[in-house]
């Protein structure tokens, strides 16, 4: 899979520039770093901090967040517990379901799955340009800059590392969390955004 991920990283940069523009509302600038990113592999129990951001992620399996996660691996991302106020967390399950939960109310504000569904040991750090691979899943995440802020985009990919058509994704930064949909032509659409904090 590592070779497929490397090939995907080389071809994904322009798509991420377009995606970053779609996530950022109000005409804020967006960019993807020129530096080649690292490929970070995460397993259940691993954590991830996004450099230059208060966003942290964790990888879990089977249970959590009051969601039906039995038999699934998932990545959950949100503001660090040291950030005061509300906001949202985003969860992507190994079958492609994306769930956005309110930190204040603990309620689901968004939950979508593709039509055809297929305790942290250490906190790693991801930087702009890095790609995060979740072991034994089809989830890949990219760290980009959107609106001048480090932003994590997570999506479900096929065996060649391409975004699956008719699937859902999320983008999260210190400013907003966005639910995204990839259509049959693999074009991305922002479904909804929620402010962080």
N, C-alpha and C positions, 0 to 999 in steps of 0.2 A: 504494500500500500504506500510505502514511503516514496517510491518512484512516481506513483500516480499523484501523490500530494505535491511533490516538487514540480511536476508538469503543470498541475492545476495552479500553483502559485504563480508560475510564469505567465499563464494565460488569463488570470483572474483580475489583474490590476486595473484594466480599463473598466471592467464591469463594476468593480468596487468604487471607482470614481463616480460613475453614474448612480450607483446605489447610495453613496454618501450624500450626493446632491438630493436624492429623493427623500432621504431621512431628515435632512435639515430643512426646516420650514423657515421662510422669511429671507431667503437668498444669502444665507451665510456661506462663507467660503468653505471649500472642502479640498482635501488632497490625500494622496497616498504616498507614504514616504518612499524615497528613492533607494534607501538602504535595503539590501536583501534581508529578509526576515528569517528568524530561526523557525524551525518546526518543533513545536513543543508537544510532546505526547503525554496525555494525562490518563490516569486510571482511577477507578473508584477509590475515594478517600483523599485524592489530591485536591489542592486548592490552587488558585491563580489570582494574582493581583495585577491589574493593568497599570503600568507605569504612567505617572502623570495624572492619575485619576483615583477617585475613591471607590471605583467599582472593583469588586472581588467576586470570584466564581468558585464553585465547588462541584465536584463530580460525586454523585451518589448512585445508589441502586436500591430497588425494591420498595422503599417507603420514604415518605417525607412530604411535608407541606400539605397534608390532608388530601393528597392526590392518589388515584389508583395507579401505583407504580410497580406493582408486583411483577417481577420478571423483566423489568426495564432498567436501563442505565440512563442517567440524565445529567445535564449540566444546568446549574442554577446560578444566575448572576444578579447582583444588586449592589446598592451602596454598602460600604463597610458598616459594621455595627457601631463604629465610632462616629458615624455621621448622624447628626440629630435631625429630627423631623420625619416626615413620611417618605413617600416615594413608592417605587414598585420594584419587584423582582421579576425576572424572566426565567422561565424553565423551558428547556427543550428536551423532550424524551427521545429515546433511541428509535422509536417508531415514527418520529417526525412531528408529533404533537407539540405545539407551542402554547404555553400558558403564561399569562401575565397576572400577577397577584399584587394586591394593594398591601403595603406594609402596615398601614394604619388599621384597616378593617379586616385583614387576613382573608379577604374575599377575592375570588377569581373575577377579573374584569375582561379577560379575553381567553378563549380556549378554542383552538382549531387544530384539526389533524388532516393530513392529506387523504384523498379519497381511497387510495390503496395504501394501507398502512404496512408497511414493512417493520462523621468526625474526620477531619482532614489530617493526612499524615504530614504534609509539608505544603507551604504556600510558595508557589513558583511565581515568577514575575514575567509578564509578557509586555513587549514593546511594540510600537508602531511597525507594521510590516511582518510581524510574527503570525504564524498559522498554528492553531491549536487542534490537535487530533485526539479524539476520545477513543481509547482502545476498545476493540470489539463492538464498535458502533459505526454508523454512517454519518456521524456528526463531525463537521469541520467548522472552525471559527477563525475569523480573520480580525486582526487588530489594525484599524485604519484611523485616519483623522477625519472627523466630520464636524463642520462648524467650529474648527479650531480646537476640538476636544478629542482625546483618545476615545474611540468607539469600537466596541466588540460586536461583530456580526456573526451569528451562528446559523448554519443551514444544514439540511440533510442532502447528501450527495450520492451519486450512483457509483458503481464500481470503477469508473474512470475518473472520479473526482469532480464531475460536473454537477451543478445544482440540479436536483430532480424537478421536472416540470410539475405543476399543480401541487406544490408543497408550500409550507409556511416556514418563516424564519423570524428572528428578532434582531434588533440592534439596540444597544444600550450604552449610554455615556453618563457622565455626571449630570447632564442637562435633561435628557429625555430617554424614554424607552419606547421603541416602535415595534408594532407587529407588521410583518411583511408577508406578501403572497407572491410566489413565482407562478406565472400562468403557463399555459401549454407551450408557448413560444419561448419560455424561460426569461420573460421580461418581468421585472420586479414592480410591485405596486405597494405603496404604503397604505395599510388598512386603518391604522389609528396610532396616535402618539399620546403619551402621558408624561407630564413633567416629573422629574426627580426632585425631591426636596420640598 
